[in-house]
Amino acid sequence: MSVTVMIDKTRMMGTPAFKKEINHLLYSNSFIGSDGEFDAGWNSRDHALVMALMLKSGDGYPKIANGKCMFVQGPVSSNAAFSLGQESHYKSGHSWLVHSKFGLIDVSPTLLSKEHRFREPFNGVFNRVWLPPGKERVSVVLCDDPEDYEEQVRIASQKMAHTTAVYLFLDDHEVSDKLIKSPFKFLNSRFATEIKHRFGPGFYPAVAKHLHDFVLGKAESLVSEGRLKAWGDVVDRFPG
């Protein structure tokens, strides 16, 4: 007699549980860079690489898109519009996944409602859809021109009680076996430098495998553990 495996849908991609899990493993503290630009600690390339590893299909991986993003909360009552992300002229940028089925996938940003005044919960963008859909007005806009990006951010800042994710696509990057074996130059983040010294490149495939098992209910959540212990547990369970 066959046994049907019941997948816990609360752990699937696009849910709060999945976002908390991946963010816990791949986040770092925010900081001001040497160029004076604010870095929220999203480590978007690290997130995109892990998601690419999770969503490998056959011998191919989804591409990693590079550009900018801006999350804009329009005016609400007495609160002025607020935005979090990268201006078009910033040296820093943002990365996300481009999947043949799920389209634009981005789970790295965290929009803290109390600190950043965003009204809507955010579990990620999948196929240019803000999740969870919610009852409030939300939208996702994708641009390929810096001037259009700036204009869409301006428009979003004028939409009353509306939350908008605006993306500027500049180029994309193939995920290859070579990149997976030596990802740190591509990742180019303070987080990746720490991971390089502590664990090496095997960390990212290990995180992807943990998240895969987490979605299937085969792995317990590590959110309650400190980051160092969680990292160690993942690498110990899935050694390179």
GUNU-250092 format. One record per atom (N, C-alpha, C): x, y, z. Coordinates in steps of 0.2 Angstrom, whole numbers, plus 2048, in hexadecimal, padded with zeros to 3 digits. Atoms other than C-alpha are relative to their C-alpha. Layout:
<rs>
XYZ...
</rs>
This chain:
<rs>
8047FA8008008008008048068007FC7FA8018078117FB7FE8058068017FB7FB80981E8088018077FD8007F98038048308038048058057FD7FB7FC81083D80A7FD8078008047FA80080784C8108058068017FC7FA80081085C80D7FD8058048027FA7FC80E86A81A8008067FC8007FA80580887880F8028068047FD7F97FC80D88581D8078017FF7F97FF80181F8818198028017F97FF7FF80781E8838068038077FF7FD7FA8028278917FD7FA8057FF8057FB80081D8A17FE7FC8018078038007FA81889E8108048038057FC7FD7FB81E8A78208057FB8037FB8057FD8268978278067FF7FB7FA8018058318958178048068007FC7FA8008368A78178048018067FC8007FA83B8A78298067FB8007FB8058008458978268068027FC7FB7FE80584F89D8178038078037FD7FA7FE8518AF81E8057FF8077FC8017FA8578A882F8077FD7FE7FA80380286589F8268048047FC7FC7FC80586A8AC8198008078028007F97FE8688BD8228068028037FA7FD7FB8758C882A7FD8078028027F97FE8738D98338018057FB8007FA8048708E982A8068048027FA7FC7FF87F8F58288008057FB7FE7FB80588590481F8067FF7FD7FA8028038929008128058068007FB7FB8008A290A80F7FE8057FB8027FB8048999138017FA8048028057FD7FD88C91980D7F97FE7FE80680380287E90E8067FE7FB8058038047FB8729058127FF7F97FD8018078028738F28107FB7FD8068048027FB8648EA8188017F98037FE8077FE86D8D981A7FC7FA7FD8048058038618D080E8047FA7FD7FC80580486F8C78057FD7FC7FB8048038058658C57F68037FB7FB7FC8058058728BC7EB8007F98048008067FC8748AF7F97F97FC8008078038008618AC7FA7FF7FE7F98018038078608AB7E78047FA7FE7FC80680186E89E7E67FD7FA8038038067FC8668937F37F97FE7FC8068018038558957EA8017FC7F97FE80380785D8907D98027F98027FF8077FE8648817E27FA7FC8018078047FE85387C7E97FC7FE7FA80480180684B87E7D88037FE7FA7FC8038068578757CD7FB7FB7FC80480580484E86C7BF8047FD7FB7FC80480585785E7B68088028027F97FD7FF8698657B38008078007FF7F98008648777B37FD8038068027FB7FA8628857C07FC8067FD8037FA8028578947BF8068058007FB7FB8008618A47BB7FF8058068007FA7FB8658B27C88008067FC8017F980285F8C37C38038058047FC7FB7FC8698D27C87FD8077FE8037F98018628E47CA7FF8048068017FC7FA85A8EF7D77F97FE8028078017FE84A8EE7E17FE8058058027FB7FB8408FA7EB7F97FE8028078017FE8318F67F67FD8078038037F97FF8269057F87F97FF8038067FF7FD8189088047FD8077FF8037F980180C9167FF7FE8038068037FC7FB80592380A7FA7FC8048058037FC7FA91C8187FE8058068037FB7FB7EF9288238058058017FB7FA7FF7FC93482B8077FE7FE7F980280180B9298268028027F87FE7FF80781592F8168027F97FD7FD80680481B9238098077FE8027F98037FE82A91880D8027FB7FB7FD80580483690E8038067FD8037FB8047FE8439018068037FC7FA7FD8038068508FB7F88058047FE7FB7FD80385C9027EC7FE8057FB8027FB80685B9127E28047FE7FA7FD8028068609107D08078027FF7F87FE8018719197D28047FC8057FC8037FB87690E7E18057FB7FD7FB8058038869037DE7FD7F98028038077FE87D8F57E87FA7FE7FC8058028038708EB7E17FC7FA8038058057FD8638DD7E38007FA7FB8008068058628CB7DC7FA7FC8028058057FF8548BF7DA8007FA7FB80080680484F8AF7D17FC8017FA8058008058488AD7C07FF7F97FE80280780183F89D7BE7FB7FF7FA8048018068378967AE7F97FF8028078017FE8278917B87FE8058058027FC7FB82789C7C78028087FF7FE7F980182E8AC7BF8048038057FC7FC7FB8358B97CA7FF7FD8078008037F98398B17DB8058048047FC7FC7FC83F8BC7E97FE7FF8078028017F983F8B77FC8058038057FB7FD7FB84D8C18037FE8068048017FA7FC8468D28087FB7FF8068058007FA83E8D48197FE8078018037FA7FF8328E281B7FC8008078038007F982F8E582E7FB8068008067FB80081E8ED8308018058058007FB7FB8228F68408068057FF7FA7FC8018348FC83B7FF8047FA8007FD8078309008297F98027FE8067FD80181E90482A7FC7FC7FA8048038068198F781C7FA7FD8038068027FD8078F281E7FF7F87FE8018078028088E18158057FB8027FB8057FE8108D181B8037FE7F97FD80280681D8CB80E8037F98017FD8068008218B980B8057FF7FA7FC80080682A8BC7FA7FC8027FA8037FF8068268BF7E88017FA7FC7FF8068048228B07DD7FC8027FA8037FE80781E8B37CA7FD8078008027F980081C8C57CD7FA8018048068007FB80F8C27DB8028018077FE7FF7F98118C97EC7FC7FB8058038047FC80E8BC7F98018028078078028028038BB8037FC8057FD8047FB8047F68C37F87FD8058058027FB7FB7EE8CB8077F98037FE8067FD8027DF8D68078028077FE7FE7FA8017E98E68058028007F87FD7FF8077EF8ED7F48077FF8007F98028018008E67EF8017FF7F87FF8028078088E57DE8088007FF7F98018028198E07D68018037F97FE7FC8068218EB7C88077FE7FE7FA80280382F8E57BD8028057FA7FD7FB80583A8F27B38067FD7FD7F98028038498F07A78038067FE7FD7F980284D9037A68008048077FF7FC7F985490D7B57FB8068008057FB80084991C7B07F97FE8028068027FF83A9127B07FF7FD8078008027F983F90A7C17FF8068048017FA7FB84091B7C97F98037FF8077FE80182F9207C17FB7FC8048048047FC8279117C88008008077FF7FE7F982E9147D97FC8068028047FA7FF8279257D87F97FF80080780280081691F7D37FE7FC8068028047FA8169127E18008048068007FC7FA81A91F7EE7FA8058008067FC80080A9287E97F97FC8018068048007FE91A7EA7FE7FF8088028007F97F491B7FA7FF7F98028018067FD7F490C8058027FA7FC7FE8058047FD9027F88077FE8007F98027FF80D8F87F98027FD7F97FE8028068178F57EA8087FE8007F98028018278EB7E68028027F97FE7FE8078308F37D78077FD7FF7FA80380283E8E97CF8038037F97FD7FE80684B8EF7C28057FA7FE7FB8058038538E17B88058037FC7FA7FE8048648E47B18037FA7FD7FD80680486B8D37AD7FF7FA8048018067FD86B8C17B28077FC8007FA8047FF8788B47B77FE7F88008018078008798A17B38027FD8067FE8047FA87A8957C28037FA7FD7FC8068038878887BD8037FC8067FC8047FB89087A7C68068048037FA7FC7FE89F8857C67FF8068058027FB7FC8968937CE7FF7FD8078028037F988F8887DC8077FD8047FA8027FD8A18817DF8048068037FC7FA7FE8A88927E17FC8067FF8057FA80189A89F7E48028068037FF7FA7FC8A28AC7EF8028067FC7FE7FA8048A98B87E27F98037FD8077FE8038978B87DA7FC8038068057FE7FB88E8BA7EB8038078037FD7FA7FE89A8C87F17FC8048058037FD7FB8928CB8018047FF8077FD8017FA8988CD8137FE7F98038028077FE88D8BE8178047FA7FD7FC8068038958B380A8078008027F98007FE8A68B88108017FC8078008037F98A28B28227FE7F87FE80280780289A8A281A8067FC7FD7FA8038038AA89F8108057FE8057FB8017FB8B58A081F7FE7FA8058028057FB8AA89582A7FE7F97FD8028078038A388781E8027FF7F97FE8018078A888A80C7FA7FF7FC80680080589D8887FC7FB7FB8028058057FE8948798037FA8028048057FD7FC88A88480E7F98017FC8067FE80487E8898007FC7FA7FE8048068018798787FA7FD7FD8068038037FA87787280C7FA8048028067FC7FE86B88180F7FA7FE7FC80580280586187C7FF7FD7F98028028077FE86086A8057FC8008068047FF7FA85A86F8167F98037FF8077FD80184C87A80F7FC7FC7FC80480580484786D8037FD7FB8058038047FB8458618127FB8038048047FC7FC83D86F81C7F98007FD8077FF80382F87180F7FD7F980080380780082C85E80E7FF7FE8078018027F982B85D8218057FB8037FB8057FE83B8538228058038057FB7FD7FC84586082C7FC8058048037FB7FC84186A83B8028077FF7FE7F980184187D83B8068028047FA7FE7FC8528858417FF8078028017F97FE84A8968448018028077FF7FF7F884B8948578078008027F98017FE85D8908568048077FE7FC7FB80286B89D8568037FF7F97FE8008078728A18448067FB8007FA8048008838988487FE7F98008028067FE87B88984F7FC7FD7FA80480280686E8888408057FF7FA7FC80180687C88A8338047F98017FC8067FE88687C83C7FC7FA7FF80580680087787083D7FF7FF7F880180180787487382A8067FC7FD7FA80380388586F8258027F98027FF8077FD8878608317FB7FB7FC80580480287785982A8027FE7F87FF80080787C85C8188078027FE7F97FF80188F85B8178028007F87FE80080789785F8068037FA7FE
</rs>
